[in-house]
């Protein structure tokens, strides 16, 4: 049956192939969030661990595991043969769900340890799923559809988590129960992804051949564009820290804005953001010339950074309500954040004509990005900053807007001076 479906997809037109691929990838990564983010819907009020707040300890521990996974993934995901991706995905999710069972069953300090082992396998999931999609003429469309999954999924999973608590499930067991709800659709989606045919010769001509990269190839590519790639990596640190704070403490921020009794707002507010980002990234698909597309992506990301700052200023002077502000800063954030995991490095590989995989740089930036997220959480939990959730997030929004705008401008200027490279 699998071979029959693969042959049918080889004969399918662009539209049918894209709809099938996006649906499978979207579902797989959406369901992954059912194992990663449900605990964020719990308040854990009055509970502590290691002398501090339990929820902050859980967030930091999971992000540490997730960040370590990104460092390991630079090699693991870059070198994994395509035929083993599906088995790897299923194994990683199985470990993550077992860790959530530990969160439910263990005392508080060991819950913190268990959530670390939940984050550790999940950090590799994005690269494995995107590996099925990269290097194709339609990668922008496929990557945009995949990226929409985590914009929508994070809020949706937290909403489901609040519903599960409403069923009478204790907060500690809610993450494991929520994960179990997403297991079957995840398995189906991974099987469908495994049926996708490899990129054909037309894909390779348009976007270069994609194949695993060994350590020497990865290091040579990074050295060739060190300043630009280093700048983009620092940018991703900033954007990831901002995105993770908005995501992990969405319940607290929305509550401060007056939406404590409306858990569905965490899902509904992300839907227009997802549509906006999908439309913007979809525009890149029509640009066939890779260099032009690469700089168009930079322009969109820069515009997103500016939007964060303008929206925050409008909120502070009373020109925007809290709900509209959260939607606009989310739109600006994801306009800058999403291309890193999809179109930015795919177009860079195509522009430079290097044979390899875009997943390599996706994981380099991811690894650094989550280290920044951990640093921000430790700073917020220290005695150095006594601001409550909302004022802290407002200040972080301004810092992100300014820092990201400067960084994207520098990256643009650097790559604009680089001539097109010969094929590797």
C-alpha positions as CSV (number, residue, x, y, z in Angstrom):
1,X,0.0,0.0,0.0
2,X,2.8,2.4,0.8
3,X,4.5,1.8,-2.5
4,X,1.2,2.3,-4.4
5,X,0.7,5.6,-2.6
6,X,4.2,6.7,-3.4
7,X,3.8,6.0,-7.1
8,X,0.5,7.9,-7.1
9,X,2.2,10.9,-5.5
10,X,4.9,10.7,-8.2
11,X,2.3,11.1,-10.8
12,X,0.2,13.7,-8.9
13,X,0.1,17.3,-10.0
14,X,1.7,20.1,-8.0
15,X,-1.5,21.1,-6.2
16,X,-2.5,17.5,-5.2
17,X,1.1,16.8,-4.1
18,X,1.3,20.0,-2.1
19,X,-2.0,19.5,-0.3
20,X,-1.1,15.9,0.6
21,X,2.4,16.9,1.9
22,X,1.3,19.9,3.8
23,X,-1.6,18.0,5.4
24,X,0.7,15.2,6.6
25,X,3.5,17.5,7.8
26,X,1.0,20.0,9.5
27,X,-0.7,17.1,11.4
28,X,2.6,15.5,12.5
29,X,4.0,18.7,13.9
30,X,0.7,19.9,15.3
31,X,0.4,16.7,17.2
32,X,4.0,17.0,18.5
33,X,2.8,20.0,20.5
34,X,0.4,17.7,22.3
35,X,3.5,16.2,24.0
36,X,5.5,19.4,24.3
37,X,3.2,22.2,25.5
38,X,0.2,21.0,27.5
39,X,1.9,21.6,30.8
40,X,2.0,25.3,30.1
41,X,-1.8,25.4,30.5
42,X,-1.4,24.5,34.2
43,X,-0.8,27.2,36.8
44,X,0.8,24.9,39.5
45,X,-0.1,27.6,42.0
46,X,1.5,27.3,45.4
47,X,3.7,24.4,44.3
48,X,7.5,24.6,44.5
49,X,10.6,22.7,43.4
50,X,14.3,23.2,44.3
51,X,13.3,26.3,46.4
52,X,11.5,28.1,43.5
53,X,8.3,28.2,41.6
54,X,7.4,24.7,40.1
55,X,6.1,26.0,36.8
56,X,9.2,28.1,36.1
57,X,11.4,25.1,37.0
58,X,9.4,22.9,34.6
59,X,9.7,25.5,31.8
60,X,13.5,25.9,32.3
61,X,14.0,22.2,32.5
62,X,12.1,21.3,29.4
63,X,13.8,24.1,27.4
64,X,17.2,22.8,28.6
65,X,16.3,19.4,27.2
66,X,15.0,20.9,24.1
67,X,18.1,23.1,23.6
68,X,20.4,20.1,24.2
69,X,18.4,18.2,21.6
70,X,19.0,21.0,19.1
71,X,22.8,20.7,19.6
72,X,22.7,17.0,19.2
73,X,20.4,17.4,16.2
74,X,23.0,19.4,14.3
75,X,24.7,16.0,13.7
76,X,21.8,13.6,14.2
77,X,19.3,15.2,11.9
78,X,21.9,16.3,9.3
79,X,23.3,12.8,8.9
80,X,20.2,10.6,9.4
81,X,19.4,8.7,6.2
82,X,15.9,9.6,4.8
83,X,14.7,6.0,5.1
84,X,15.0,6.1,8.9
85,X,13.2,9.4,9.5
86,X,9.7,7.8,10.2
87,X,11.0,5.3,12.7
88,X,13.0,8.0,14.5
89,X,10.0,10.2,14.8
90,X,7.8,7.5,16.4
91,X,10.6,6.6,18.8
92,X,11.1,10.2,19.9
93,X,7.4,10.8,20.6
94,X,7.2,7.5,22.6
95,X,10.0,8.7,24.9
96,X,8.4,12.1,25.3
97,X,5.0,10.6,26.3
98,X,6.7,8.3,28.9
99,X,8.4,11.4,30.3
100,X,5.0,13.0,30.7
101,X,3.8,10.0,32.6
102,X,6.7,10.7,34.9
103,X,5.6,14.3,35.4
104,X,2.3,12.9,36.6
105,X,3.6,10.2,38.9
106,X,6.7,11.6,40.5
107,X,7.3,14.2,43.3
108,X,7.9,17.8,42.3
109,X,11.7,17.7,42.1
110,X,11.6,14.6,39.9
111,X,8.8,16.1,37.8
112,X,11.4,18.7,36.8
113,X,13.8,15.9,35.8
114,X,11.1,14.1,33.9
115,X,10.2,17.2,31.8
116,X,13.8,17.5,30.8
117,X,13.6,14.0,29.2
118,X,10.4,15.1,27.6
119,X,12.1,18.0,25.9
120,X,15.2,16.1,24.9
121,X,13.7,14.0,22.1
122,X,11.2,16.6,20.9
123,X,13.8,19.0,19.7
124,X,14.7,16.7,16.8
125,X,11.1,16.4,15.5
126,X,11.1,19.6,13.4
127,X,14.2,18.7,11.4
128,X,12.9,15.2,10.7
129,X,9.5,16.5,9.5
130,X,11.0,19.3,7.4
131,X,13.5,16.8,5.9
132,X,10.6,15.3,4.0
133,X,9.8,18.7,2.5
134,X,13.0,20.5,1.7
135,X,14.7,20.8,-1.6
136,X,11.5,20.9,-3.7
137,X,10.2,23.6,-6.1
138,X,7.3,24.0,-3.7
139,X,9.3,24.1,-0.5
140,X,8.0,27.6,0.4
141,X,4.4,26.5,0.2
142,X,5.2,23.3,2.1
143,X,7.3,25.0,4.7
144,X,4.7,27.7,5.2
145,X,2.0,25.1,5.8
146,X,4.2,23.2,8.2
147,X,5.1,26.4,10.1
148,X,1.5,27.4,10.6
149,X,1.2,24.2,12.6
150,X,3.2,25.5,15.6
151,X,1.6,28.9,15.5
152,X,-1.8,27.3,15.9
153,X,-0.8,24.2,17.8
154,X,0.7,25.9,20.8
155,X,-2.5,27.8,21.7
156,X,-4.7,24.9,20.7
157,X,-2.8,22.4,22.9
158,X,-3.0,24.8,25.9
159,X,-6.8,25.1,25.3
160,X,-7.1,21.3,25.2
161,X,-5.0,21.2,28.4
162,X,-7.5,23.5,30.2
163,X,-10.4,21.3,29.0
164,X,-8.7,18.2,30.3
165,X,-8.3,19.9,33.7
166,X,-12.0,20.8,33.5
167,X,-12.7,17.0,33.2
168,X,-11.3,16.6,36.7
169,X,-7.8,15.4,35.7
170,X,-5.2,16.7,38.2
171,X,-2.8,19.3,36.8
172,X,0.2,17.0,37.1
173,X,-1.5,14.2,35.0
174,X,-3.0,16.6,32.4
175,X,0.1,16.7,30.1
176,X,0.2,12.9,29.8
177,X,-3.5,12.6,29.2
178,X,-3.3,15.4,26.6
179,X,-0.4,13.7,24.9
180,X,-2.3,10.4,24.6
181,X,-5.1,12.2,22.8
182,X,-2.7,13.2,20.0
183,X,-0.8,9.9,19.6
184,X,-2.9,8.2,17.0
185,X,-3.2,11.1,14.6
186,X,0.6,11.6,14.9
187,X,1.3,8.0,13.9
188,X,-1.0,8.3,10.9
189,X,0.6,11.5,9.8
190,X,4.2,10.1,10.1
191,X,3.2,7.1,8.0
192,X,1.8,9.4,5.3
193,X,5.0,11.4,5.3
194,X,7.0,8.2,4.8
195,X,5.1,7.7,1.6
196,X,6.4,10.9,0.0
197,X,8.7,10.4,-3.0
198,X,12.1,11.9,-2.9
199,X,12.7,15.2,-4.8
200,X,12.9,14.7,-8.6
201,X,15.5,16.0,-11.0
202,X,13.5,19.2,-11.7
203,X,13.5,19.9,-7.9
204,X,17.3,19.3,-7.8
205,X,17.8,21.6,-10.8
206,X,15.8,24.4,-9.1
207,X,17.0,24.0,-5.5
208,X,20.2,21.9,-5.7
209,X,20.5,18.3,-4.6
210,X,19.9,17.6,-0.9
211,X,21.9,15.0,0.9
212,X,23.3,14.4,4.4
213,X,26.3,16.6,5.4
214,X,29.3,15.3,7.3
215,X,31.2,17.4,9.9
216,X,33.7,18.7,7.4
217,X,31.0,19.8,4.9
218,X,29.1,21.5,7.7
219,X,32.1,23.4,9.0
220,X,33.2,24.5,5.4
221,X,29.8,25.9,4.7
222,X,29.6,27.8,8.0
223,X,33.1,29.3,7.5
224,X,32.3,30.4,4.0
225,X,29.5,32.7,5.2
226,X,30.5,33.1,8.9
227,X,29.5,36.7,9.5
228,X,26.1,36.4,7.9
229,X,25.3,33.1,9.5
230,X,26.6,34.3,12.8
231,X,24.4,37.4,12.6
232,X,21.3,35.2,11.7
233,X,22.1,32.9,14.6
234,X,22.2,35.8,17.1
235,X,19.0,37.1,15.7
236,X,17.4,33.7,16.2
237,X,18.5,33.7,19.9
238,X,16.6,37.0,20.4
239,X,13.5,35.9,18.5
240,X,13.4,32.4,20.2
241,X,13.7,33.9,23.7
242,X,10.8,36.3,22.9
243,X,8.7,33.7,21.2
244,X,9.2,31.2,24.0
245,X,8.4,33.7,26.7
246,X,5.2,34.7,24.9
247,X,4.3,31.0,24.4
248,X,5.2,29.5,27.8
249,X,3.5,32.3,29.8
250,X,0.6,33.0,27.5
251,X,-1.8,32.1,30.2
252,X,-0.3,34.6,32.6
253,X,0.0,37.4,30.0
254,X,-3.6,36.9,28.8
255,X,-4.8,36.8,32.4
256,X,-3.1,40.1,33.1
257,X,-4.9,41.5,30.1
258,X,-8.3,40.4,31.6
259,X,-8.8,37.1,29.7
260,X,-8.3,34.7,32.6
261,X,-11.7,33.0,32.2
262,X,-11.4,32.7,28.4
263,X,-8.9,29.9,27.7
264,X,-10.1,29.7,24.0
265,X,-8.5,33.1,23.4
266,X,-5.1,31.3,23.4
267,X,-6.2,29.4,20.2
268,X,-8.5,32.0,18.5
269,X,-5.8,34.8,18.8
270,X,-3.3,32.6,16.9
271,X,-5.6,31.9,13.9
272,X,-5.3,35.3,12.2
273,X,-1.5,35.2,12.9
274,X,-1.2,31.9,11.1
275,X,-3.2,33.1,8.1
276,X,-1.1,36.3,7.9
277,X,2.2,34.5,8.0
278,X,1.0,31.8,5.5
279,X,0.0,34.4,3.0
280,X,3.2,36.3,3.4
281,X,5.4,33.2,2.9
282,X,3.2,32.0,0.1
283,X,4.2,35.1,-1.9
284,X,7.8,33.9,-1.9
285,X,6.8,30.8,-3.9
286,X,6.1,32.9,-7.0
287,X,9.7,34.3,-7.0
288,X,11.7,31.7,-8.9
289,X,15.0,33.4,-8.8
290,X,16.6,32.2,-5.5
291,X,18.7,35.3,-4.7
292,X,15.7,37.6,-5.1
293,X,13.6,35.3,-2.9
294,X,16.3,35.2,-0.2
295,X,16.2,39.0,0.1
296,X,12.5,39.2,-0.1
297,X,12.5,36.9,3.0
298,X,14.8,39.3,4.7
299,X,12.4,42.2,3.9
300,X,9.5,40.4,5.4
301,X,11.4,39.5,8.6
302,X,12.5,43.1,9.0
303,X,8.9,44.3,8.6
304,X,7.9,41.9,11.3
305,X,10.4,43.3,13.7
306,X,9.2,46.8,13.1
307,X,5.6,45.7,13.6
308,X,6.4,44.4,17.1
309,X,7.7,47.8,18.2
310,X,4.9,49.9,16.6
311,X,2.2,47.7,18.0
312,X,3.7,47.8,21.5
313,X,3.9,51.6,21.4
314,X,0.3,51.8,20.2
315,X,-0.8,49.5,23.0
316,X,1.0,51.6,25.6
317,X,-0.5,54.9,24.4
318,X,-4.0,53.4,24.4
319,X,-4.5,53.2,20.6
320,X,-4.7,49.3,20.8
321,X,-6.6,47.0,23.1
322,X,-4.8,44.1,24.8
323,X,-6.2,41.5,22.5
324,X,-5.3,43.3,19.3
325,X,-1.8,44.0,20.6
326,X,-1.2,40.3,21.3
327,X,-2.3,39.4,17.8
328,X,-0.1,42.1,16.2
329,X,3.1,41.4,18.1
330,X,2.5,37.7,17.4
331,X,2.2,38.4,13.7
332,X,5.4,40.4,13.8
333,X,7.2,37.8,15.8
334,X,6.3,34.9,13.6
335,X,7.0,36.8,10.4
336,X,10.6,37.1,11.6
337,X,10.7,33.7,13.3
338,X,9.1,31.2,10.9
339,X,11.4,31.7,7.9
340,X,14.4,30.4,9.9
341,X,12.8,26.9,10.1
342,X,11.6,26.8,6.5
343,X,12.3,29.1,3.6
344,X,15.4,31.2,4.7
345,X,18.0,28.5,4.7
346,X,16.4,26.5,1.9
347,X,16.7,29.5,-0.4
348,X,20.3,30.2,0.9
349,X,21.3,26.6,0.0
350,X,19.7,27.1,-3.5
351,X,21.3,30.6,-3.9
352,X,24.8,29.4,-3.1
353,X,24.4,26.1,-5.0
354,X,25.9,24.1,-2.1
355,X,25.0,20.4,-2.1
356,X,23.8,19.6,1.4
357,X,20.8,20.1,3.7
358,X,19.1,23.2,5.0
359,X,18.3,21.3,8.2
360,X,22.0,21.8,9.2
361,X,21.7,25.6,9.7
362,X,18.1,25.3,11.0
363,X,19.6,23.2,13.9
364,X,22.6,25.5,14.4
365,X,20.3,28.5,14.9
366,X,17.8,26.4,16.9
367,X,20.5,25.2,19.3
368,X,21.7,28.7,20.0
369,X,18.1,30.1,20.1
370,X,17.0,27.8,23.0
371,X,20.1,28.6,25.0
372,X,18.9,32.3,24.8
373,X,15.5,31.2,26.0
374,X,16.9,29.5,29.0
375,X,19.0,32.6,29.8
376,X,15.9,34.8,29.7
377,X,13.9,32.5,32.0
378,X,16.8,32.5,34.5
379,X,16.9,36.3,34.3
380,X,13.2,36.7,34.9
381,X,13.3,34.2,37.8
382,X,16.2,36.1,39.5
383,X,16.1,38.9,41.9
384,X,17.5,41.3,39.3
385,X,14.1,42.0,37.7
386,X,11.0,42.4,39.9
387,X,8.5,43.2,37.1
388,X,5.3,41.2,36.7
389,X,4.6,39.2,33.6
390,X,2.9,42.0,31.5
391,X,5.4,44.8,32.1
392,X,8.3,42.4,31.5
393,X,6.8,41.3,28.2
394,X,6.3,44.9,27.1
395,X,10.0,45.7,27.8
396,X,11.0,42.5,26.0
397,X,8.9,43.5,23.0
398,X,10.8,46.8,22.6
399,X,14.1,45.1,23.0
400,X,13.2,42.5,20.4
401,X,11.9,45.1,17.9
402,X,15.1,47.1,18.0
403,X,17.6,44.3,18.2
404,X,16.0,42.2,15.4
405,X,15.6,45.2,13.1
406,X,19.3,46.1,13.3
407,X,20.3,42.4,12.9
408,X,18.2,41.8,9.8
409,X,19.6,45.0,8.2
410,X,23.1,43.8,8.9
411,X,22.5,40.3,7.5
412,X,20.9,41.8,4.4
413,X,23.9,44.1,3.8
414,X,26.3,41.2,4.2
415,X,24.7,38.7,1.9
416,X,24.1,41.4,-0.7
417,X,27.8,41.7,-1.1
418,X,28.3,38.0,-1.6
419,X,28.6,36.7,-5.2
420,X,26.8,33.6,-6.2
421,X,29.0,30.5,-5.4
422,X,29.9,27.7,-7.7
423,X,28.2,24.4,-7.0
424,X,30.1,22.4,-4.3
